[in-house]
Amino acid sequence: MNSSVVSVLSLPVFGRISRIVDAMGVRAFVVGGYVRDYYLHRPCTDIDVVVVGSGIAVAEALGKELRTKVSVFKTFGTAMLRADGLEVEFVGARKESYSPDSRKPHVEDGTLDDDQRRRDFTINAMAWSLNGDSFGELVDPFEGMYDLEDCIIRTPCDPDITFSDDPLRMMRGVRFATQLGFDIEDETFEAIKRNAERIRIVSKERIATELNKIICSPRPSIGFELLDLTGLLPLIFPEMAKLKGVERRNGHAHKDNFQHTLKVLDNVARRSDDMWLRWAAVLHDIAKPATKAYDPKIGWTFHSHEMVGSKMVPQIFRSLKLPMNEKMKFVQKLVFLHLRPIILSEDMVTDSAVRRLLFEAGDDVEALMTLCEADITSGIDAKVKRYMANFELVRQKMKDLEERDRIRNFQPPITGDLIMQTYGIPPCSAIGEIKEAIKNAILDGEIRNDYDEAYAMMERLAAERGFSRVVR
């Protein structure tokens, strides 16, 4: 028995479970992620307990002792409660069988061995005994400890059966390899390639959950490379798969936009944990295949790929079952604007251009700058240094203008209602023209972001159109 395992199992909840299962005459084991993450020195607050018997009965007995709520899911034979700041889920040991057109198993009561065999990977099939006569002993029939030491992702049983039964396990294998920096064992890897088409029966929501976890990994490029190599990527995310490849014509070649996207994604990941900013990195060049054209004079072009890409964001989010809310709009905005700071850094940095960037980006300007800096992936050091120095100029000018002009998220001081009330006119195109002219004058620095100056300009513009003030 490992004394350090006994130490981690010294939390009161484990002692309580041990006493309860011994009194009931059933066997119980901590299994899966909590065991794996202990050996990997990773934090984990979710505990899975397998009971060779009724997991619900043990959970209810523990809930009664702790005087805490137990959530019971009879359909799945599981129950869950919170104890010692941990989420503890109980399930009866079971064996599973599958039909070819569904990843929902037929479940029967089983032994611990049956339960471990149904696990996705050896590193997730290890268990600690909770019974008093063997408390803390490791049960590892598939040598998961060796795979942990060798940094290997491997299935406990025949990988073709494992992945055919539940194709989501293929995505989970890629995800674990990405999160942990492990290699997928050769036969397991080949089985993913053989069974890739089975991913079509998995719900988009489940796939999106795994994609998000890959994107949130320390080096998300690993996951997308594996998705590509296994053949999963074109099946779950065809728009990204289309970024692959280099086309040459008359000595001109464009870069591989898939590899470029992965570099940008990793660059963002080093700077930010924001999942949606990372999604913006994934999608920033997504429209390059659709906008690619060859010009004999200048080579390959991708004109307006930022505009086309921003229009693709909602349909991609909808297809992947990602949230169609402000998160999507944030990604869409960054895709649309991602070239603007780069263009600014190439040209003379004018106050007017920076004001417009601040106005359009609003509170997301820092995220936009992070994305744009990550987008500089040139192998020429001098070029990278020049861009980064120019970005610093843009940042400083943004700071100065923001302090002086309060442009970020500003609302033009003159509203349509004010124009209509002042001149007694109904809604018409002239009102929008006056508002737009005032907004542009502020952004171009012709007038300050000030009510009195904006009001004076409104009066000049109204007079030009023959509007007279209403006498009250």
Secondary structure by P-SEA (a helix, b strand, c coil): ccaaaaaaaccaaaaaaaaaaaaacbbbbbccaaaaaaaacccccbbbbbbcccaaaaaaaaaaaacbbbbbcccccbbbbbcccbbbbbbccccccccccccccccccccaaaaaaacccccccbbbbcccccccccccccaaaaaaaabbbbbcccaaaaaaaccaaaaaaaaaaaaacccccaaaaaaaaaaccccccccaaaaaaaaaaaaacccaaaaaaaaaaacccccccccccccccccccccccccaaaaaaaaaaaaaaaccccaaaaaaaacccccccccbbbbccccccccaaaaaaaaaaaaaaaaacccccaaaaaaaaaaaccaaaaaaaaccccaaaaaaaaaaaccaaaaaaaaaaaacccccaaaaaaaaaaaaaaaaaaaaaaaccccccccccccaaaaaaaccccccaaaaaaaaaaaaaaaaccccccaaaaaaaaaaaaaaaccccccc
